[in-house]
């Protein structure tokens, strides 16, 4: 909960007023049985009608005041808990957005989703419940006991003797349930991940007839969540029946002993009636306290999970600004070594340089480190060793927003959002319509002219009403729309036919001569005109140079060219 204190601090005064109103309502409620006891034991025997109506009116006023205070305080608690949760959720989302790719890999997307949704909901419920019952229930409990002691101490001690038993039960339940609820949220992460994977891959699942398998996989993780929830519920379910049983036993003793005391003249009947009402208040208050502890268990477990993210230290810190190197190339990698897991290397001592307007092509089998180079260039990760420079400045010394504005990017598994074609090209940037039209034309997205509404044509979620090639051209247009300094294409033309791919490359050469381009591709035809081509294998460069040079010096490149393009002069 320590991470959430700063969110509570601005509302301390507001919450104090809320609890004060709750306190006033509880005091008014405590007065009602006492007033009734006075009527029954003093005013009714004296046949004092005026006093009976007077005290009856006071009871009505107390009841109305209690109702009004509770309604007002409940509304105020909803406002403050809602605003606090809003701030927590906002900062949590911003923190998640700022996590490095390595930190997000460790956290996992499913865990981030459940922390942002169910965990913040539990925090909201905890804050609301504490404000509503955190004052009222203890005051009714302690106040009821105090009023009973003032009326008939020996009779009240019977009920007071039951309270330590309930306190032990509540302590046991709270101590046991907090770890269980933490485990429940962790299993919920697995459920979210399973559902997320199923929805994302629904077409593949259906195409491979794996629907029954996925049902079984979901059933297994759902059963695990149910088992943990059942165990946590079984522990917390002890509190209500234990409290009710203990207090009802106390009530039975109160009635029996009270009857004997009334019969002996040591107690009046009005006291017994008042005791029964106070007992009902105490019972409800005790159950309210136990519910607070149950909610406290859930809220504390969720607050810890949220706090873990909020307190995560900045991973990709910005280094102190340094003077750029003289006559530096546009992009330079110097002996860059990197590993995702720390076991083995995904890139080993990679070095290359690109001048302004040059094109780098990267070729290699799956897992060779092609996309890793792009991740490091964009500073989604930091290298373990070596240096990456843009215009002679280490990327670690360039502020994040300034660095990202240099790039136009199409990732290998990029996404198209629901909205218009223009929305997808603009992507929340302040870009004029002619820039969008130019980018779409350069990206060979001529299909836009055939769409109803053209730029205002609707795109379904994830681009489900577009073909693979149309999505790729739309994404390339998005990357080109802001006329980027560096264009990064990660296997971005794999769904394009050869003619469209050739037209795209021609448009890039003619209209983006000052843009430095980094292209990852499996087709040699997409790379053969690059100023530098890197051939990777297991994170190591096994060939570097232009197409003609690699045809002479790199057997692996020559073999790929022979398979894709033929042999001899045709491949050259």
N, C-alpha and C positions, 0 to 999 in steps of 0.2 A: 504493500500500500504506500510505501514511502515515495515511489515515483509519482503518485497521484496527489500528493499533498499540495503541490503548487497549483493544481487545478481547483482544489477545495478552498484555498486561501482567499480568493476574491469573493467567495460566497459565505464566509464565516458569519458576517453580520446578518445577512439574509436568512441563513439557516438558524441562527440564534433566535431571530424573531419568529420563525416558523415553530421552533421548539417551545418558545415561550407561550405562543398561542395554544400549542398542544398541552402545555402544562396547565394553562388556565382552564381549558376544557376538561382535563382530568380532575382538577380540583372541584369544578362544578359538579362533575359526575359523582365524586365521592360524597358530596353533601346530600345527595338525594336520599340514600337509605337512612342517614342520620336524621334528616327532617321527618321522614316517615316514622322512625322510631319515636320521635317526640310526639307526633300526632297520636300514635297508637297508645303510648304509655302515659301521656300527660293530658292531651287535649280531649281525646275521646272519653276517657273516664270522667273528666270534669264537664262534659257536654258543652264545651266552649266552641260553638259553631263559628264564631268570628275568627278565632285563632285557627280553627281547622281549615277554613277557606284561605286564610292568610298564608299558613304554612303550605297548603296545597298549591297556592299560586306561586310561592317561592320554588316549590318542586318543579312546576311547569317552566318557570323562568330559567332554573338551572338546566333543565333538560333542553330547552331551546338554545341557551347559551352554549352548552356542550356541543349540540349539533352544529351550530354556526361556527364555532371554533374549529371543530374537526374538519368541516368542509373547506373552510378557508385555509387551514394549515395543509390539508391534503393537496389542494390546488397549488399552493406555494411550493410544496415539496416536489411536485411534478415539474414545476417550472425550473427550479434550481437543479434538480437531478438531470433534467433534459438538457439544460445549457452546459452543465459540466460534462455530460456524456458527449455532447456535440463537440466540445473543445478537445476531449480526449480522442474521439474518433478522427477529428480533423488532423490533429498532430500525429496520430498513429499512421494515418494514410500518408501524410507528408514524409514521415520517417521511413515508411516502407518504400516510398518513391526514391528516397535518397540513399537507400542501402546499396552497397556495391553488389555486383553480380555474384561475387563469392559469398557474401553474407546472405543473399537471397537463396543461393544454392543450399546453404546450411539450414536456413529457416524453412524452406519449401513454400511453394505458392499456396498449397492447401492449408497449411498452418497460418499463413498470413490472412487468408480469407476468414477462417474461423475466429481468429483473434479480433479481426475487424468487425465481425458480426456478432457471434454468440457471446464472446468474452465481454465486449463493450455493453451488450444487453444485460449480462449478469451484473456488471458494475452499476448500470442504471437502476436495476432492481434493488441492489444493495443500498444505494444512496436514498432511494425513495422509501424503502422499508425502514431504514434507520431513522429517518426524519419523522415518519408517521408513527412508528411504534417505539422508537428508541427512548422517547420521553414518556409517552402515555402509558406504556405497559409497565415500566418500573414504578412510576408514580402510583398507578392503580394498585400495583402489587404491594408496595411499601405503605402507601397511604391507606389501603384497605386493612392491612395488618395493624397499622397504628390506630385507626378508628375502632377496630375490634378490641384492641387492648384497652383503649380508653373506656369502652362500654362494659367489657367483662374480661378482665385479664386472664383468669383461669381457663375460661372457655376458649379464648383466642390462642392460648399456648398450645392447645390441641392441634390447631391448624398450623401454627408456626413450626411445630415439631416435624411437620411433613416437608417443609421447604428444603432442608439440606439434602433429603433423598433425591428430590428433583434436580437440585444443583449438581449433584454427582453424576446423574444421568446426562444432563446437558453437557457437562465437561467431557465426559467420555465420548459422546456423539460428535461434538465439535472437533476434538482431537483426532478422531478416527476418520471423519468425513472429508476434511480438507485434502489429504493426499488422494482420496478416492475421486474427488471432483477434479483434481488436477489431472489424474489419469484419464478420467472421462473426457476432458477437453482434448487430451493428446490422441485418444482413439477417435474423437470427432474429426480431428485433422485427417485421419486415414479415410474416414467416410467421405469427407469433402474431396480428397484426392481421387478416390475411386470413382465418384460421380463425375468429377471434372474430366478424368481420362475417358470415361465412357461416353460423355456427351461430345467431347472433342473428336473422338475416334469412332463415332456412331456409324459412319458410312463403311469404314473398314471392317468394323465388327459385323455388320450385316452382310457385307460382301463375302466374308470368310465364314459365315454361318456360326459365329461365336456368341450369339445372343444368350444361349443357355449357359455357356461358360461364364459370361459376364454377370448373369443373374446369380450364379453360384458364388462368384467372387464378391459381389455386393452382399449376398446373404451372409457370407462368412464374417465380413467386417461389421455388418449390421448386428449380427449375433454377438460379436465381441463388445460392441458399444452397449447393447442391451444388457449383457452380463454385468458390465461395470456399473451401468446405471441402476440395475436391479440391486447390486451389492450396496451401492451408495444409498439407494432408496431404503433398503432394508435397515441400514444403520440409522438413518435420520428418522425413519418411521417409528423408532422406539420412543421418541420423545413425547409425542402427543398422547398415545395410550398410557405411557408410564406416568406422565403428569396427571392425566385424567383419573387413572386408577388411584394414585396416591392421594390426590385432593378429594376424590369421592369417598375414600376411606375416612379421610379427615372429616368430611362433611357428615358422614354417618355417625362418627363419634360425637361431633358437635351437636347433632340433633338428639342423640340419646342422652348425652350428658346435660345438654340444655334443658331437655324435658324434665330430667331429675331435678335440676336446679330451679326450674320454674315451679315444679311441684313442691319443692321445699321452701320456696319464697326467696331464694337467693338471687333470682334473676326474673326479669319481666318478659312477657311474651313478645313485646315489640322488639326487644333485643334479639330474640331468636329470628324473627322475620328480617330484621336488618342484617343479621349475620348471614342469612341465606343469600341476600342480595350482594353483600360484600364478598361472600364466597364465590358467587357467579362472576363478579368482577375479577377477583383474584385468579379464578380458573382461566378466564379468557385472557387475562394479562399474562399468566404463566405460559399459556399456549402461544401468545404473541411473542414472548421472549424466546421461546424455543424456535419459533419460525425465524426470528431474527438471526439466531445462531446458525440455523440451516442455510439461510441466505448469506450469512457472513462466510460460511464455508465455501459456497459457490463463488461469491464475489471476491474473496481473498485469493482463491486459486486463479480466477480470471485476471485479477489485478496484477498478480505476479507475472502472468504470461504477457500481459500488455506492457508491464514495466520492463520486462526483459528486452522488448523491442525498443521502447522509448529510451532506455539507458544504454543501448548498443552504441559503442564509441564510433566516431567517424572513421571509416576505413580508408577512403581515398582522400586524404587530406591534401590541401594545396600547399606546395612548397613556396618558400620565399621567392619573389620574382628575381630573375637574374638577367643580365644583359645578354641579348641574343648573340650567337656566334657570328663572326663576320664571314661573308660568302658562303653561308650555310645553304644546303639544299632545302627543298620544300619539306620533304619527309625523309627521316633517317632512322634506321634501326641499327643499334650498335651492340653487338654481342648479347642479344636478348635471349634469356632463358626463362622458361615458365612451366609451371606444373599446376594443374587444377587441384590435385589431391595431396601433393607433396610426396607422392610415391611415383617415381619415374618422371620423365620430362615429356611435356607435350610440344615444346619448342626448345631447341638446343643451339645456343650461340648464333642466333640469326642476325645477319647484318646485310643491309642494302641501303641505297639512297635513291631518291627521285627528285628531279628538278620540277619546277612549276610547269604544268601543262603536260607532263609525261604520263604514260600509262603503265601500270604494273599489272601483269597477269600472274595468277597463282594457280597451279595445276598439281594434282596429286590424288591418291586414292582416299577413300573415306577414313577419317581419323588421323590424317597425316598432319593436321595443324593449320589448315587453310583458314577456317573461320576464327581460329585462335588469334591469328595475326590481326584480323579486323577487330576483334574484341579488345586487344591490347592497344591498337591504334586509336580506337574510340574511348579508351580508358574505362572500359567496363571492368577490366581487371588491371592490376599493376604487375609488371614483370618481377620475377624473383631476383633476377640479375640483369644488368645491362641498362640501356637508356633508349628512349624513343623521343625524337625531337621533331617539332614542326617549326619551320623557319628559324632553326637554331635554338629553340626554347624547349626545354623538357616539358612534355605534356603534363607532368605532375605539378608544374608551376603555372599552368594556365587555368584560370577559374573555369568551373564546369560549364556554366552557361556560355561563356566565350568560346570554349573549346567545341561544344556541340554545334554552335552556329556555323562552324566552318564546314560541316559535313552535310551531304545529302546521302541517305542510306537506304538500301533495299536489302533486308536480311533474307536469309534462306527460307525461313518460315515466318514471313511477315503476315500482317493481318490487314483486312479491309473492314472498316467500321460501317455500321448501318447509317444511312443518310444519303445525300445526293452525291453524284460524281464530283461536283465542284467541292463539296465538303471534304471528300477524301483527298482531292488534290491539294486543297488549301491546308487542311489538317490544323485548324485553329490558328493559322498564321495570317498576318495582315498582308495579303497578296492581292494585287489587282487582277481583274478578269483576263487581261491580255497576257499576263504571265502564265496563268493557268492554261490558256489556249495554246501558247507557245510550247509549254512543257508537254502538253498532251500530244501535240503534233510531232515534237522531237522524239517522244516515246513511242511513236507509231500507234497511238491509241485512236486510230481512225474509226473504231467501232462506236465512239462517243457520238459521232454525227448521225449514226443510224438509230441511236437510242431515242425513245420518246422523251422529249424535254431536253435532250442533249446534256448540257452541264447540270441541269436540274433533274436529270433522270435519277430514279431511286436505285440504291444499292442495298441489297438485303444484308443482314448480319453475316459477317465472315465472307461476304461476297458470294453467297450461294447462288445468286442469279447470274454470275459471270463465269466464263470458262477460265481454265488455268492460265491461258495466254493473255486473256483480257485483264485478269487480276494482276499479272506481272507487269503489263504495260501501264496499268493504272498506278501501280506502286512506283515504277520508274518515273512516271510523270510527277508523282508527289516528290520524289527525291530531286528532280530537276527544277521544280517550280520556283525555288528560292535562289536559283543560279549559284549553287554551292561552290566553295573554294576547293573542296575535296569530295569526289563522288565515289562511293563505296557500293559495289554491286556483288552481293554474295550469291552466286549461282542464280542470278536474277533473270536470265533469259532461257532457262532450261525448257520452258513450255512454249517457246517461240519457234516457229518454223525458220528454216535457214534464210529465206528471203527477208522476212521481217527482222531477223537478227542482224543480217547484213545491213539493212536500211538503218537500223538503230545505231550500229557502230559508225556508219557513215555520218549520221546526224550528230553524233557525239564529237567526231573528229572535226566537223565543219563549224559547229555552233558553240562548242565548249572547249576551244583551243587552250584557254588559260586555266581550265579546270584539271587538276591532277586526279587521275582515275585509278582506282584499285579494283580489279575484277577477279573474282573467283569463278571459275567455270570448269566444266568437264569437256567442253568442245574446244579443240585446238583452233577451229575456225574463229572462235570468239576471242582468242588471245594472240593469234599469229602476228598481228600488227602492233602489239605492245612494245614499248621501248625496253622493257625488262620483263622476262618471264622467269618465275621461280618454280622449280619442280621439287615437290616435297615428298618425303617418305619417312614416316614415324618421327615427324618433327625436325628432320634434318634436311637441309638443302642438298639435293643430289645433282642439281643442274641449274645454272643461272646464265641468262643471256637473251639475245633475240632469237627469233624463230630459226633463222638460218644457222646461227651458231649452235643451237641445241640439236638441230638435225645432224650436225657433224660431231658433237662432243658428248651427247647424252643418249645412251642406248634406250633408256626407259621412255624418254620423250619421243624418240624416233619410232619406237614400237607402237606407241599410242597413235602417232601420226599415220603410221602404215595401216593400222586397223580402221581409223576414222576417215582417212583421206586418200588412201592408196599409197603407192611407193614412188620412188624416183623423183622426177621433176614435178610431178603433180603435187606431191607433198611439200616440196620446197616452195 
